[in-house]
C-alpha cells in the first residue's frame, strides 16, 4: 500500500485501473492486469481490495453500469435554489429592480474619480 493514501483513494484508483483495462479491450480484467496499470504510475494495489472489485464488477457490463449511474445522477436534484427569487414576482420584483438600478447608478458615480489614478489630475502629481 502506498504511504499517505486513504483506503477510499486506493479503491477509486483500483476501480479506475479496472475501467482503463476494460476501455483498453480487456472485457474481464484480472488482478495482474489491474496491478500492471497501477504499478505503471507507482501505486501498489492491495490484493484483497483488487479481488473485491473484480468480484463486484466481474459479471457486470461496465457500459451498462456507467449508463445506469448517469441516469441516477440525472434524477438527483442538482443546483441551488435560484428559482425562489423569480417566484416572488409582482410589485416586490418591481421594487427590487428599482433598488438594483439605484445601486448601479451609485456604483457608476463611485467609479468616475478613479479615472484620475493614471495621471489625469495634476494636483496630486507628487504621490508616486
N, C-alpha and C positions, 0 to 999 in steps of 0.2 A: 504494500500500500504506500502511496506517495505521502510524504510528510506535509502536513498543513491542509490537506483536503478533507472535507467532511464526507460522511457516508453518502449523503444526498448528491453531492457533486460527483462522486465516483459512480453512483448509479446512473446519473444522467450521461456521464461520459461513456459508460458501458452501453447504454441504450443508443447513444449517438453512433458508437462504433458498430453496433448491430445494424442500425439503419444504413450506415455507409456501406457495409458489406452487402446488404440487400440491393441498394442502389447500384453497386458495382457488379451485380449479376449473380450473387450468391443467394439463392432463394432460402436456404436453410443454413445460416452461418453457425459454425460450431465454436467451441471455446478457443481453438487455435486461431481461427480467423479473427475473432474479436481481439485476442491478445496481440496478434500481429499488428492490427490497426492501432491499438493503444500504445504498444511499445514503440511504434514509429514516431510518436510525439512525446516519448519519455514517461509514459504512465504505466505503472504495474497494476493490473486489474486483480481484484480479489476473486479467486476461483469460485467461492460459494455464491457470490453475487452474480458472477457471469452465468453460472449454471441456473440460478433462479430466473434470470432474464431469458435465457434460452428456453427454459421450461414454460415460462409465461407466454412467450411470443412464438414459440416453435411451430405450433399448429395453426397459427392465425395468418391471414393475409395482411401484410403491412399496409398496402394501399387502402384496404377497407378500414383498417384501424385509424389511419390518418383522416380519411373522409368522415368517419363517424365522429372523431374528435373535433373536426372543423364544424360539423353540424351542431354539436353540443355547445361550442363556443358561440355560434351564431344565436343560439337560443338564450344565452345569458344576457342579462341587461348590462349593456356597456355604455359608458358615458356618464355625464353629470346631469344634474337637474336643471339644465339650461332652458327647458320649456316653461318653467314656472313664471318667469317674468312676462312672457308673451301671454300667458293665461290671465293675467290681471286685467288687461285691456281697458277700454273706455276712457273716462276722464283721468284716471290715475296714470295711464300711459301717456296721455297728452301733457299732463303736468310734469312727468318725468322727462319728456322730450324738451320741454321749455327749460327745465333746470339744466339739462345737458347742454343746450345751446348757450345758456348764460355762462356756464362753466367754460365752454370753449372760447367764448369771447374774452373772458378774463385771462385765459392762457395766452391768447394772442397778444394782449396788452403787456403781459409779463415778458414775453419773448422779445419784443421790439428793442428794449435797451441793450440787449446782448449783442446787437449788431456793431456796437462801438468797440467791442472787445478786440478787433483786429486793426485798430488804428484810425477809426472814424472820428474819435473825439480827441482834440488836441489839448484839452485841459488836463488830462491825466497822462501825458506823454512820458513822464518820468517813472511810472510804476514798474517798468520792467527792468 
